[in-house]
């Protein structure tokens, strides 16, 4: 049995372990929903030197500096994505050009083994009697079923990608908005977090509820507004194209 002194020493460690486990579990479960905010917060931290430079050198207000820095960082990100996509398209185009340069004789020599195999398969199919088909009907059906399952999975993947486009667009909008607000309020966030390590940290803990209500309400309201706008835009596009909304 643990003594009271040992229990008092282990109690903070136990509380930390339980709290850390609960927070980590909630984080992993809700990561796909919190990712835009986490990415926005990290980008807001990254552009703080740019905001400071705009405020000191160009005399920008805090809000204008945050907006300009947010636009700057996303121009860089989308520029890198554009360059990556351009590089991939260029590589694919070169591959197609090299394939098209292959002569007909080279294609015939490369396809000769395949043609021989097809001819042998055709002869085997002609020689195949009805008894063999009846005996192996179940295996043939299994092969056909496997092929249909593969085709179904491919089509399902394409459909999931198409239906996820509105969610991706919404996530990008939320990232941009959260980056702006986090970068604008970063000084207040730093002061708030630093308050936990001062003597007045207890007072800061007591004010968490009030501050979280005001900040959380704003971010949730912004998220819902952006999601509603994206839904309306997607619905209009689907109706114009004559496609039923999934």
Steps between C-alpha positions, in 0.01 A plus 500: 500500500613850425545743783338843493833665419565264208146545374537879521817481290344269240166679480619783266670245274183290486285805422742606227499150347119480496459854364766445233338172392155657474630804309703282263201274432272796431768653277538184289124450467427861404819562299322520165279776643770688690769474231408833330527680833828329594650575158373857523656545843837363383496725194408794724807428713712476186400842366548691825839642385333626182226667702758661729696630201186647341406672825844648567619587149178578313291611800222255425226453761490158662195386303632622164842344566336168590288507183800585278716230661220244464464579129880480464536157661213350300637641175823316579319176590276500194798601286694197622200276433469648151868438429469143626196439278675661203804276553282187516310598185829571321642160598183322387503692170861400436415137576209507255721666236764229539238228473357661185849502343517122511483364143240252383764228457611546859139483615443181302811335641402602852142380453597168337501298827160643591357414157633144527341462842166630368513254208571212736217613725262514202594147395454376855155661518398328175617163629325552832194277530179562688588252772809700593294820519243334724767358728679834535192722492546603863864597448415700187224677692743578784747654253222711348380601847854605600530715189165665574608568859818669379300713254252590775780610733654716227167667423432547873839665542427739213159581649649561845755737349231694313278528806796607717575805282259726698657383827851571367392844384342568840816383678714740296267791577502416871881481492524846342252656743653333807851603390388862480326506838776305678770725353300810592447385861835323546632757748189458715531121475866513607419725795215271598721190485782676686256578779497135602867523601465811717367553848173620358452183305218394727298803401565415135368149558179639646446720194543216249128433474406857414780548246445159338132578455573824316785364282344159443168653403665720239698216345204261499279767347758569229534128427124450471463806275775381265357148494153635415638717218691201359188283519293759311769539232531124455122456485471771231776339292341153528155633409641690201678184381191285554679276751308392813667617820649194680 
